[in-house]
Amino acid sequence: MTPGQRIRRAGRRLLALGLAAAVLAACSGEPDVHHRRMLVFGTMVDISLYGLPDDRAEPLLAEMEAHLRQRHDAWHAWEDSALTRFNEQLRKEGRARIHGPLRPLFDQGLPLARRTGYRFDPGIGALARAWGFHGDLSGEAQPPSDAFLRDWRAHPHSAADLERDGDMVTTDTRDMRLDFGAVAKGIALAEVHEQLAATEVDAGIVNAGGDLVTIRQPGQRRWRIGIRHPEAEGVVGTLSVDADEAVFTSGDYERRFEHEGNRYHHILDPDTGRPARGLRAVTVIHEDPALADAAATALMVAGPDDWRRVAAELELDHVLVITPQQRVRATPAMARRLDPDREADMTFETVELP
């Protein structure tokens, strides 16, 4: 690995703080606590359930793990999967049929792309591949050529170019490759939440590499979730999160590489073909994990000038952004949830949405 191509891999975007302690403090007596960890969707997923006996908790955790693995296997955009086979048929024939496991991606992902004005766009798979963000980054990672980027801007690929009639999808765009990575975790966590919420579990949390969803709450207390500092160790602050809410973050520090002294991250602007600029991170709290997931990416792409307008259009109340100038800017509803870390060397301010 050369000095100009140093790869930096960041840790988790959010840190779940003291979850077991919160439950113990809120409940009378020590509850049964059960955990399961698995590697899916390119990250470690931790499921923690409280208040179930062993003979009920362990089969339930196994069932949730099996569901997430099934979704991972079907939705992977680059390894052999139902989605890669769909993409190959679409590339060869200009048309492909949506089969069972793919329906949640299309039923939820495509409407969300439209709602964000295609700032979150599943159609940019070919762009992600050109940047090398489709697989494990290596010491040879480098930006696409200027010629490729000029051609992309002249002829961008977008999910807006898809025509759907029932389960049949058609497009005139050549080499269209769909990648739902910016919403797949949100959809999968929504499914897991729905299934867990239908059980007798006292409380639970599913943490997918920092993106998470809560199931009920520990007694009368809120969950306490730390927001990772984009550069330093520790957090910029702690959020209070209610029962049955999702917290999703997009940041420029999660997957990135350096080449010839420049840093490039994986959140790509479909219009420019280059990494989004102007914000370090965006955190969204919402009851719908899929919307929170897509919105976090869309607001990163919208950037410092447009994120508030896009958040208002998406009818979001709880949004926090971090700027390169070390400013944490939060909507009023989010600011009321935030306990800032005054040692984080950040400026905190509340901003209204239009």
N, C-alpha and C positions, 0 to 999 in steps of 0.2 A: 504494500500500500504506500503510495507516494504522499508527501506532505500536502500536496494540492488536492488530494482525493480522500482526505480523512473522513471516515464515516462516523457519525454520531448517532447513537441510538438512545433515545430518551426512555425514561421509566414510565410509570403509569401517570395518566393525566390527573386523576383524582385519587385521593387517599381516603379510604373509609376509616374514620377515626373512632376508636373506642366503641364499636358497635356492641360487643358483648357486654361491656361495662354499662352501656346505656340501658340495655335490657335488664341487667341485674339490678340496677338502681331503680328501675321503674316497676318491676314486678315483685310480688310478694313471694319470697322463696326463690331458689335457683331453678331456672327453667332448663328443660332439655335443650341442648344446642347441638346442631348437626351441620357439618360442612361437607362440601364436595367441590373439588377443583378439577378443571379440565382445560385442555388447549383446543379452542375452536375459534373460528373467525380471525385467526392470526394473533390471538391474545389469550391470556389466562382468564378464565371465567371462574369466579367463586360464587357458590350458592350457599347461603347460611339460613337455616330455618330454626325457629325457636318455638318450644312448647309442644313438641310432638314426641311420643315414645319411639324407641328404636325401631320397633316392628312396623311403624307407620312411616317414619322419616326416611329410613334407608331405601325402601322401594320407591318412594316418591322422588328422592334425589336421583336414583338410577333412571327413573322415567324421564326426568327433566334433562339429564345428561344425554340420554338416547335421542331425545327430541332435538336438542341443540346440535348433536353430531349429524343427525339426518339433515338438518337445515344447512349446516356447513358443507356437507358432501354434495347437496343438490345445488347450492347457490354460489359455489366458488367460481370466480370468473376466469381462472387461468388453469387450474388443474381439471382433470377429467370430471365432468359433472353434468347434470341436466342443463345448466346454463351454458356451459361451453359447447355442448352439442347443439343447443338452440342457436347460439351465435354462429356456429359453423354452417348450419343449414341456412341461416339468414344471409351469411356472407356468400354462399354459393348460389342460392336460388332467389334471394331478395324477399323471401317469405319463410315463415316458420310458425309452428303451432305451439302454443303454451300448454304444457302438460301439468298435471296436478301440483307437484311441489313448487312449481314456479309461479303459480297464480298469486300468492301473497305479494311477491315482488312486483308483479305487474299491476295488480289491483290497488296496491298502496303506493308503490314507488313512482309510477308514472303520474298519478294525480299530484303527488307531493312535488315532483319536478316542475309541473305546470304552476303550482302555487308559488314556488320560489322564483318564478321567471327563468327557470332553467339555470339558476346559479348552482343549485344541485342538479347535476345532469348525468343520468346513467349512461348516456350515449358517448362518453369520453373515454371508453376503454382503450381505443387505439392510441389516444394521447397518453394515458397512463403507462401503457406499454412502451411508448417511445421514450418516456422519461426514465424507465426502469423501475417504476413503482408497482409493477405487477408482480414482482417476486422479491426475493431477498436481495437487498442492496449489497453491492460488493465494492472493492477498491477501484473497480473500473467504471463506476457509475459516472455519467456525465450527461449534460443537457442534450436534447435533440439538436440537429443542425438548424441553422438559420433558415435554410431552404424548406425544411420540414415545417417549421413554425409559420413561415410565410404562407405555405400551402394550406396549413390548418386554418389560419385566419381567413384565407380566401374561400375555403370550402370546409367549414367546421362540421363535425359530426355531432348530432344532438338527438336526444330522444324525442324532440319535437318533430323530427322527420319520420317518426313511426306512424303508421296507420293501423289501428286495431279494429277488427270486426269479430266480436266474440273472442274466441281463442286464437284467431289467426292474426299474425302481425306481418305487415309488409313494409318495405322501404325501398326507395330508389338510391339511397346513399351506399356507395361502395365501401366495403370493408367496415361495416358497422359492427362494433363489438360492444355489447352492453356490460357494464360493471356496476352493480348495485351496492358496492362496498360502503358507500356513505349513508346507507339506510338499512342495510341487512341486519346489523346488530339491533337496531331499534325495533324492527319488525319481529325479530326472533325473541327479544326480551319482552315485547308486548304479549306474544303468545305464551311465554313461560309465566308471566305475571297473571294472565287470565286463568291459566290452569291452577296456579298456586293459590290465587285468591278464592277459588272455589272449594278449597280444602279447609280443614279446621286449624291450620297453622296459626299460632298466636301472632307471629311477626316474622318477617324475612327480608333478605336483601340479595339481589343478584348483581354482582359487580363484574362487568366485562371490560377488563383493562382500564377501569376508571369510569366508564359509562355504566350507569346503574339504574335499577328500578327497585322501589321499596314495596313490600307487601305489608299492609297495615303498619303499626308502629309499636315501639317497645313501651307498653303501658301507656302512661299519659304524656310521655316525652317524645319530642321530635328526634329524628335521626340527625346526627351531626356529621357533615361531610366536608373534608378539606379540599380546597382548590389549589392545585399544585402551582408553585412558582415556575414561570417559564424558563428561568435560567438557574437560579440558586436552589440549594437544598431547602426543603420545607414547603410551606404553603403561604399564599397571600392572604388567606382568611378561611373562615369556616362557615359553611352554609347550614341553616336549619331546614330540614326537608321533611315534609309531611308524609302521611300514609299514602301509598299508592300514587307516588310521583316518580317521574324519571328525571335524571340529571345527565346531560350529555355535553361533552366538550370537544371542540376541534381546536387544535393548536399547531403552530409551525415547528414544534419541537419533537413531535412523535416519530415521524419517519422523514429523514432528511439526509442529505449528503453535501459534502463540500468539494468543489472542483475549481482549481486555479484561483483560490482565495474567495470564491463566492459560495454562498450557502443557498441550497434549494430544498424546499419542502414539498410534501406530497399533495397538498390541497391546491388543486389546479383551477385556474380561472378558465372556463370554457371559451370565453371571448378572446383572450390573449394567447391561450395555449401555454401560459407560464404560471408559476406558483402565484397564488393570490398575495397581494401586498397591502400593508398598512395596519394590520392587526396581528398581535401575537397569539391570541386565543379568544375563544368565545364559549361561554357556558350558558346553557338554556335549561330551565326547569319547566316541565309541562306534564300533564296527565297522560299524554299520548307519547310513548317512547319513540315511535317512528317519526312523528313530527319533530320532536326534540332533536333527534339524530340528524335529519335532513336540514333542519333550520340552523344548527350549529355550523354546518358546512356552508350553507347559503350565506349566512351573515359574515363568515370569514371572507368569502368571495366578494360580497357587497362592499367590504372595506370600511374605512373610517368615515367616509362621506355619506354612505348610503345605508349602513346597517340599521340605523334607527327607523328609517322609512320602511325597509323590508320587514323589520320586526313588527311594525305596526300593521303592515299588510297581512302578515301571518297571524295577527291577533295574539301576539305573545305578550305576556306581562312580566315574566321573570327572565331577564337577560343581563349578562355581565360580559364586558369585553376588556381585554388587556392590550394596551397600545405599546409600540416600541419605545415610547417616552416614559415608560414605567407608570402609566396611569391605569387605574382600575375604574372603569365607568360602568355604573349599574343603573338599571331602571328603578323607579321608586319601590316597586314591589320586591325586587331582588335586593335592593339596599337594606330593606327591613329584615331580610333573612340573613344578612352577611355580618359576621363578626370579624372585622379586619385584623390582620396580624400587623401590629405597628412596627415590628422589626423587619418587615418584608421590603423596606425601602421602596414603597409604592405610594403614589398619591391617589386618594380615594375621592370620588365625586359621584353625585347622583344626577342623572340626566333624564329628562322627560322624552317620551316618544311623541312624534307629531300626531 
